[in-house]
Amino acid sequence: MTKNPHPTTSPRTLPDSIRLRASASLAALAALLLAPSLAHATPPDTYGFGARARALGGAVTADVSDSSASYHNPAGLAASEGIQLAVGYVDLHPFLDIDGERSSVERFGTLEVGMVAPVKVGNVITAFGLGLMLPDQRLARTRSTIVTRPRWEMYDTRSQRIFLAANLAIRPVEWLTIGAGIAFQAPSELTLDIRGDLALDDPEANSRLEHQFKGDLTSIRYPAAGFQIEATDWLSFGLSYRGEYTLANRIVALADVRVMRIATLEFLLDTFSTSLFGPQQASLSFAFRPIPDLRIGLEVTWYDWSAHPSLIPTEEIVLGLDPPIVEVPGNIGGRSAIPLGLHDTFVPRIGVEYTAVRTDAVELDLRVGYYYENSPFPVQRGTTNFVDGDEHTTSIGFGLRLTDLEPTLPGHLQINGYLLWSRIVERTHVKDSLVDAVGDYTAGGDLLGLGLQLEVAFR
Amino acid sequence: MSASKITKRSRRAWTPLRALVLASILGCASLGAETAFPDPVQTSGVGPFRPLDSTETGITAEPVGRVQETTGASGGGMRAGDFFFSVESQPLAEPPARTPGLLPTQVDWARFAPRRIARAAIREGFHGFGAGTVVLEANEAWEGDAVFDPWVIALPDGRARLYYAAEGGIGVAEAPSLDGTFTRVGDGPVLADAAGPSVVASEEGFSMYFERDGAIGLATSSDGLAFTVEIEALTLDAPPSEDPEAPGETSFHRPGAVWASTVAHDRILRLYFEVRRDDGTFAATMAASLDGRDFERLAAPVYGGEESSGAPAPFLLPDGTTLLHFTIDARGTNREPFRAPVVGVAPSFLRFADPPVEE
């Protein structure tokens, strides 16, 4: 029995006129989707999603058809050959140094769950997909920025978030799939209210203060969309888009306190900060199959980092006394946002997959991937200290597929694994000021990671 | 029931339990634990300097950061190698009335015995020093009755050279080594009408920063003995303050210089000094320069405590960590103000020993 090595991309041909019309309509759709939009942040932006995709350097947008399509290209969901459930675990360890001292950047461990559910109605396939990354240490973390403390901005808190995405895809014709969906995040707004009487003579004994704390985690959604075209039986390409996301934090502290029953002290602290930003991004990808057992993926991703808002919180501190029994300054402090000066990046990716073993019962794919991400952060010459560096990431992996499992399983069972190494090229930050509080320093390091995923597919 | 059946049944019961225990262990192993904020990184020597505590200095005397237990007044001191050079001056048994016109925190040297220069050895395992022994006292006519403001450098051949201030200016003494006996070089001051010498050596020769008439000047020398004044008053003005009511700076004193390096610059001259203000307060601050002549000034003091800080003298450890010896205001048990010698470290998060246990 011979099997198609890539069941989701079976050989298909179509007339040139149809391809032209389809291309035009897809270009219009792409233009619509590429319009800037505001949305919010995810760990896959840092580490990718799915074991096969990571092993291939993320160069999968053109032909992804497993559950990782929920992140890499929703269109790929409609190319799935059946219901798929995948669960995996990712373990990444940073070894990042500043001036030779190990930085306190946490390891990143997460449970990854993906699901694809295609439905065929007539000749049209529609599919629903769900992607979830559930970090095992904390579901969300926000840390304010202390400008005098160098921080690995891309690795410190960015990954400490849940990623949840839901997508729909359609395959109207055999050579085309289109998909779109949304992902969810939550910013936070916190309010601390303090009211009561403050006795200056013996504050601990005679003061009567009460406080109220309000927290609000509002859901925010951002879009993802894409399409895949299988031009020939050996070439496919795809385009995907993910929206911009900005997770903002606002903390308001209000104090309305009677002082010695002779005056009212009013205090307002209002801080607003961006805790996490993900740029809008678009990936253009090609997948070639020069021979049936070899697949080469090439991809480039554009990241709109130049739209990054400042990570330095803005603060307003206002003090008032009514009646003004003593003179107090009104606006007593605060600070303004400092522009970060990030630039857009284009990240090239390549992924090669070779089917080394193919029998009726077993298939073994070997994978290797690479991508280069030049840092969007400039050298930190001023008061900010957002540490980053150009990143070279290399990965190797495998996919072991057991196909002869009937009647126990009418489908296949696949185990995907990978090892990943990122080299953050050392970079020297030279301050413009000789009396800068931090001074000059170098920063660089490595990230090592591995992951394992179990995928069950039902025909 | 046979024993084998019991064993099999027990195994069946244990299997889910084992799985539960294993799952619990794995689950707990990955529970989130809060991690500290990123450590500060300070490579500029700007500070703020954290006063070392008693477990780091080996000195329990107040105030915190005390680098040496002294009973007398100190005009500050500086470290060279494993020795601390400072002024030794005991209170007079029957002091005269306090000199009128002095600021409340100002040391009245008339109430102390004439100042002498003492050397103290480091306490092993600590950054504090033991009691000093006098290595130089005034006995030349041009010196008047006091020698003070010591600054010692080690020469490449192992000799130690002591620059000091006296009534008539800045003099020089030398010893075969840092722990040797100092004898004067020459019969007069190498720089007249100046005080607070701080000398650094480089390939180009010796640079002496000194104070004169409330300003800090620069003199250079090829041999470290014959100096030529190059800049009478360095430009060390602070950047404009955002606070219109901030006290103005009136004069600069007690320079302490050191050549340092960073990953980007082979050498940066860091000049620490004492700035006095028109409200009577003073503070240690610093400026930095690539050529030792044109300086960029730090606006803030290098010590963040409430006390006035002064007479800063830097010392670089082999790993680049900066220790700053300076004085902070204190009062003796007789309420007499004196300037207590203390030592601080930057980066401030560095520790040389576990902190003392609070009772």
Chai-1 contact restraints between the chains, C-beta under 6 A:
chainA,res_idxA,chainB,res_idxB,connection_type,confidence,min_distance_angstrom,max_distance_angstrom,comment,restraint_id
A,I98,B,V41,contact,1.0,0.0,6.0,A-B,restraint_1
A,S104,B,T35,contact,1.0,0.0,6.0,A-B,restraint_2
A,S104,B,A36,contact,1.0,0.0,6.0,A-B,restraint_3
A,S104,B,P38,contact,1.0,0.0,6.0,A-B,restraint_4
A,E106,B,T35,contact,1.0,0.0,6.0,A-B,restraint_5
A,G109,B,S30,contact,1.0,0.0,6.0,A-B,restraint_6
A,D136,B,S30,contact,1.0,0.0,6.0,A-B,restraint_7
A,Q137,B,G32,contact,1.0,0.0,6.0,A-B,restraint_8
A,R138,B,G32,contact,1.0,0.0,6.0,A-B,restraint_9
A,R149,B,P38,contact,1.0,0.0,6.0,A-B,restraint_10
A,R149,B,P40,contact,1.0,0.0,6.0,A-B,restraint_11
A,P150,B,V41,contact,1.0,0.0,6.0,A-B,restraint_12
A,R151,B,P38,contact,1.0,0.0,6.0,A-B,restraint_13
A,T428,B,V263,contact,1.0,0.0,6.0,A-B,restraint_14
A,T428,B,A264,contact,1.0,0.0,6.0,A-B,restraint_15
A,V430,B,A264,contact,1.0,0.0,6.0,A-B,restraint_16
A,L434,B,I268,contact,1.0,0.0,6.0,A-B,restraint_17
A,L434,B,A288,contact,1.0,0.0,6.0,A-B,restraint_18
A,L434,B,E296,contact,1.0,0.0,6.0,A-B,restraint_19
A,V435,B,V46,contact,1.0,0.0,6.0,A-B,restraint_20
A,V435,B,A288,contact,1.0,0.0,6.0,A-B,restraint_21
A,V435,B,E296,contact,1.0,0.0,6.0,A-B,restraint_22
A,V435,B,L298,contact,1.0,0.0,6.0,A-B,restraint_23
A,D436,B,S44,contact,1.0,0.0,6.0,A-B,restraint_24
A,A437,B,V46,contact,1.0,0.0,6.0,A-B,restraint_25
A,V438,B,V41,contact,1.0,0.0,6.0,A-B,restraint_26
A,G439,B,T43,contact,1.0,0.0,6.0,A-B,restraint_27
A,G439,B,S44,contact,1.0,0.0,6.0,A-B,restraint_28
A,G439,B,T262,contact,1.0,0.0,6.0,A-B,restraint_29
A,D440,B,T43,contact,1.0,0.0,6.0,A-B,restraint_30
A,D440,B,T262,contact,1.0,0.0,6.0,A-B,restraint_31
A,D440,B,V263,contact,1.0,0.0,6.0,A-B,restraint_32
A,D440,B,A264,contact,1.0,0.0,6.0,A-B,restraint_33
A,Y441,B,V41,contact,1.0,0.0,6.0,A-B,restraint_34
A,Y441,B,T43,contact,1.0,0.0,6.0,A-B,restraint_35
A,T442,B,V263,contact,1.0,0.0,6.0,A-B,restraint_36
